[in-house]
Structure formats: structure tokens, C-alpha cells
Amino acid sequence: MKVLRFAAIVLVLLPLQARGGSPAGQGAADPLALRVLLVGDAGNPDPAGEPVLKALAGELQGDPSRTLLVFLGDNIYPRGLPPVAALDRPEMERRLDTQIDVGRRAGVRTIFVPGNHDWDSEGADGLAAVKRQAERIAQRGAGLVEMRPRDGCPGPDVIDLPGLRLIVLDTQWWLHEGERPEHPRSACATDSPDEVTGELKNALAAGRPSLVVGHHPLATGGPHGGKFSWRQHFFPLTDVKKGMWLPLPGIGSIYPWARKGGASDQDLSGKRNRVMRAALEAALAAHPPLAYAAGHEHTLQVLRKPGLPPLLVSGNGFYDHGSPVYNVPGTVFRSSKAGYMRIDVDVHGGARLAVLEVDRAGHTTTAHAETLR
């Protein structure tokens, strides 16, 4: 009889385990407070139907009131939104509108973060381009979609949501050599590096579960971190245009070597980039959030550095756009496949990360998952 009773208990518990469930009061999953979807560098979606946006649209059908969609910058390739009279304005609007509509049609609050390409690819028209993009997002976003921070301000913008404090930075402000809002000619709440990091520390010190987002990563195993493939040494023009397989051995290596040496502030080796990362890392270390999430590198990466929160790179937001990526100190996960990330925050402040790769048909595969807190 004891054997029969034991078998009956096992038969009852097995279906619960198969569903990922458990008996009430014994480890049942906490209710969801907020689901955050992070996708970066989505600024050239396929006009015939973008697989990554298709996957996102499907996921947004769940519970719009408890979902947040964040685009992590480089929302329009190659130079952001041009003036209305520009010949390429209609195409650039299409690239942006396609992303806006994913959140708007699902009824999901959506935040766009500016990236370096949105600042006219670091050009002289950068500040005006960012403002134009913010206006377009507001016009089409139906009150659900907005750019933060606004007007080229560096932030941090603090957005308190159910179960989570979202803190948004415009990291290109730190790196931009052209016109940007600075003291004393600025209407921004913060307009100096010390003010930005001071307010970031204050926002994190409140003790709420927080997620900090910006465009530029604090660590990466990709080209922006000085990691280049043999293809980039021997066929460097393929970085400019796919299919340009013109061999330039020796000469081709000049470009990677220059970037490793700090030729571009868009790379970790650049002087402005080093200053920015040191300041932000010090602020994050004081009161670590759940994670710091960025794009910029066309990869999916999870990295951990001592004293810092998990560092997420979700910058492969349209299909067939990936860059080579390699292990560096702190690498937990890396992929060159298209996709995005999801963070589920429960009502007790726990958080779970999932990295989702997307195939050409718009189907997702969970490539990595871990508990953030």
C-alpha cells in the first residue's frame, strides 16, 4: 500500500514539474510585475518584413499593461532622421516608423534611446537630427512611444514603472565632438559629466530594483572592443558594404590597428569613451542596478565585471547584421545572431534574463537564461 501511495504522489507531481509549476506555497513563481524587452541597432529593418520585429510583435501580444519595449539606439541608419526636404527622408521615416509601430499597435509603452547614428553619425547636424527624431516619434507614437532623454540632454531620465525604476542615458552626449547641450547654454537638468553621474548615483541610491540603459556598452568582445576577425583584416571593405570581397592584406590591417589604438571614440579604446566608462562605472558600482543594458555592438552579449552589475549588449536588432564576437574577461554569453533580450521582474524584485536569438522566419530560441537577482 505504501508503494501505491508513493506512486500516486509521483503521478500528481510530474505534470506540475513538466509545466514548470510547483505546489502552492512551495516555490511557486512570483507574479510578474513588468516584462522589459531590449533591442538595439534596429535602424534598417527589411521592408519586406523584418524577422526581429516580427518576433517582438508576437511577444508583445501577452500583457501590454505589464510590458515595456526599449530600443537601445541607432534607430535610423546611417545618419539619423534628415530634414523634411531631404531626398532620403521618406526611407528614413520608414525605417523609424516600422519600429514605432511595433509598440504602438500592441499598446505597449515604448522608449527609444538615441545612438551615435541618430546623432547624424557624429556629424555636425547631430543635435538637430536627434531633435527631429524625437519629434517624429512623438507624432506617430500616439502617447505610448517617446524618445528619452529628449533634446540631446544626457540624462539620466528616471521612469518609475511597476516593480522597476528605468534610468535612461544618452551616452552619445559624452562622445559627441559637435554641438551638444552644455552649461551655460543648456536647458537640460544636467549638462556636465559630474552632474550626470551625481544624479545617476542619486537615482540608484533609492533602493528600488533598477535597470540602466544607454547606447554604448561598458564592455564588449566585438570590434568596438578591439576584437576583429580575419575577414576584417583581409577584406576590410566588407565592413562598408556586404559582398565587397576585395583582398587588401597588410593594408587592410591598418584600420583594425588604428581602432585598437584609440582612433575612434565610438570604441572602448577612444579617449572620450574611456572617460565616460570610468565615470559611469563608478556610479554603477556605488549602488548596482539589476543590469546595465546597451546596444552599439551588433551582437548579443552578457558580461560580468567585479563590482559592477551584469553588462548586457543587445545590439543585433535586424536580421543578417551581426558582427564577430569573442570571449573577453567576464564573458558569460556571446552570439553574433540577430535577436533581443527579455528581463522579467517579479513583484518581490527578483529578475530573470533571457537572451532570444531570432531566425529568418521570425522564430525565437532562448540561447541563454540566468537570474539577475
N, C-alpha and C positions, 0 to 999 in steps of 0.2 A: 504493500500500500504506500509506504514512504517513497518508493521509486516512482510509482504512478503520480503521486502528488508533485514530486520534483519535476517530472516530465511535463506536467500540466503547467507549472510555473514557467518553465523554459519556453513552452509554446506561446504563452501570453506575452513574454518579454521580447521574443525575437522580432515580431512585427514592429514593436516600438523602436528597437535598435536599427532595423532596416530603414525606418523613416527618419533616423537621426533624433528620435524623441526619447523621453525617459519618463518614469512615473512621476506624478505631481509631487513637488516638494523635494525631488532628488536630482538636482542638476538640470532641470528644465531650462531651456534658453530664455534669457531675459527678453522682455518685449522690445521691439525696435523703437528707438527714438528718432533716428534720422539715418538715411542712406545717402552717402555722398559719392558721386561719380566724377572721376577726374580724367580729363582727356586734354592732351596738349598738341600743339602744332598741327591743327586740323585744317589749316588755311588754304587747301587746294582740293576740295572734295570732288570726286569723279562726277561729272554732270550726268552720266548715265546711271548713277546710283552708287553712293559711297558705302562700302561694306561696314566701316566702323560706325558711321552714323545710323545705318540700318540696325546694327546690333544695339546701339544706345537707345534708339527709338523703341525697340522691343522691350528693353529693360525698364523704360520709363512708364510702361503701362501698369505697373504694380500699384503703387500708392503715392500719387503725386504730392499729397499733403505732407508726406514724410520723406521726400526725396529732394536732393539738391544736385544740380549739374554745374560743374565748373570747367570752363575752357581755360587752359593754362598758358595762353599767349601764342603769338604767331598765328593769329586768327585769319589773316589775309596775306598770302604770299603773292608777289615778293616784297612789296613796299607799302603794305597797308592800303587804306582807302584813299584814292586820289580825289582831286576836286571834281565837282559835278560835271564840268565841261570836258574832262579828260576822255580820250577815246576808249580807254580800257575801263572806265568807271562801271559800265553795265556788268562786265565779267567779274570785277572785284566785288560788286554788290551781290552777285550770285553766290560767290564763294562764302561771303559772310552770312547772307540770308539763309543759306542752306543749313548752317549751324544754328542760327537763331531759331529757325522753325522747328528744330527737333525738340527744344524745350517748350516753346510757345504752344505748339499743337498738343503736347502732352499735359499742359497745365502745370509745369514744373518750374519752380524758381531756378533761374539760370544766371550765373555770374561769368563774365568774360574778363580775363586778366590781360593787360597789354604785354606784348613781347617786343623784341627788338625789330622784327619785321613790321610790326604795327606802327613803330616809330620811324616810318619811311626807311626801314633797313639802316638805321643810324644816320639818316641823311638830314639835310638842312630843314626839310619840311616835316620833321618828326613830330614836334609838338602839335602842329596843325592837323597832321594825319591822325593822331590819337584822338583829338577832339572830334574830328569828323566821324571816326568810327563809333565813338560813344554816342553821338547824336543819331547815327543810323540804327544802332542797337536799341536805343530808347524809342525811336519812332516805330520800329517794327515789333518791338518786344511786348507790346500790349500790357505794360506794367509788371510783367513777370521776368523780363530779361534786362540786364543792365551791365555796364562796364564799371568795374571798381579796381583801383581808385580812379577817380574822374580827373579830367583836365590836366593830365600829366603829373599829378601830385604823386609823391612816393608812397603815401600811406604811413602807417598801417591803418586800413579801414577795418573796423570791428563790426561784425554782423553776428548778433546773438540769435541762435536758432534753437529749436527743441533739442536739448541734450548736448549741444555743441556750440562753441564760440569759433567762428570762422574769422581769421585775420588775414587780410589781403594786402600784398605788397606789389608795387611796380618796381621791379628790380632794374629795369632798363633806365630808370631815372638815375641810378648810381653810375651807370656806364656811359650815358649819353654825353657826347662832347659838344653838341649843338645847344640851342636854346632849351631851357628847362625851367620850371618854377623854382626860384631860389630867393632867399632873403637878400635885399629888402623888397624886390619886385615880385611878390607872390601873394596869392590869396589862399594858399594851402595851409592847413592846420599845422603841418610840419614841413619844413623846407630846408633842413640841414641834416647831415648824417647823424649828428648827436641827438637831434630831436626825434628822428625816425626810430633809432634804437632805444631811446628812452621811453617812447610811447609803446614800442613793442614789448619791452620789459614790463611796463605797467599793465598792458592788456593780458599778458601771460600770468602775472602775479595774482590775478583774481582767483585762480584755483579752479576755474571751470575746465572741463575737457575741451581742448583747443586744437585746431588744425591751422597751420600757417601755410599759405600758398603764395607762390610767385612764379616768375617765368624761368629764371636761371637757377640751375642746380648748384648745390654746395659741394657735391662730389659726383664723379662720373667716370665710367670706364670706356667712354666713347671719344670721338675726335675732339670734342670740346675739353676733354681731359688730357689731350696729347696722345691718345691711342689711335693709331692709324693702321689700316690693313695694307697688305702688299699691293692691292689694286690701287690704292690711293698714292702709293709711291711710283708705280709703273704706269698707271693710266689716270693721272690726276684730273683730266678733263671730264671724267665720268661724274665727278662731284658737281660740275657745272651743268651737264646735260647727260642723261642716261643714253648709253649707246655710243658715246664718243670714245671708242677704244683706240685712241692714238697713243702708241707706246712712247713714253718720254723717260726712260731710265736715267737716273742721275739728276737730270733737270727736274723731273717730277718730284724728287725728294726735297727740293728746296722749299716747297710750300708746306709740307708737314713739319719740317725742321723749324721754319720761321714761326709757325703757330706754337710749337712747343716752347720756343724761346720768348713768347710773350708778345708776338706781333699784333694780336687782336685781343681787345678787352672782352670779347664775347667768349673767350676761352678762360679756363681756370688759371692759366699762366699770365694773363694780362694784368697790368698793374692796378687798374681800377677794379677789376674783378677780385683781385686778392684783398684789396682794402674792403670792398663790400662784404666778402665772405667772412673776413675776420670780425667785422662789426656785427653781422647777423648771427654768426656762430656764438659769439659772446652773449648776445641777448637770449638766444635759444637755450644756451646751457644754464642760464640763471634759473629758468622755470620751464623745463622741457615740455612742449606740447605733445599730443599724440604722434604727430609726424610733421615734417616739412615736405611739401609736395611741389614739384616744378615740372617744366617741360624742357624745351630748348634742344636737348639731345634727342634724336629721333630713334629712341629706344624705350624699353621698359626695364627699369632697374629698381632694386631695393638694396640699400646700403646702410650699414651701421658704423658709426664712429664713436669712440669713447666720449662720454659726457654729452652727447647730442641725441636728439630724438631720431627715430628712423627717418632716413632720407629717401624720398620717393622720386623717381623720374618717370613721368608718363607723357612722353613726347612723340608718340607714333600714331597720330590721330587720323591719318588717312592711309589707305592701303598702298603697298609697294613703295614705301617712303623710308624704310629703315636704314640705319647706319650700323657699321660694325661695332661691336661692344665686347669688352674683355674684362676679366677679373682684375680688380684693384683691391688694395686693402679695405676690408669692410664689405665687399660684395656678398650679398645673400642670394640675390637672384638677378639674372640678366637675360634679355631677349631682344633680338632685332625685329621681331614680328610686330605687325600692327596690333593695336589694342588700346585698352584703358584700364583704370583701376577703380575699385569699389571699396569704400570703407563703411561698414555698418556699426553705428554707435547705439548701444542699448541704454535703457532708462537709468541704469546704475553707473554709467560712464565707461563701461567696457567697450572695446572697439576691436573689430576684426577686419583685416585687409585681405582682399582677393585681387590678383592680377589676372586679367582676362585677355587672352590672345584672340584675334578675330581673323577668320579665313575669308577668301574671296567671296563666298556666298553670304557673308554676314553672320556666320555662326560663331559662337564663343566657346573657348575652352579655358577652364581655370588652370593656369600654368603654375601658380604659386598662391599659397594662403598662409597667413600667420596671425596670431593675436598681437595687437599693438599695446593693449592694456587690459 
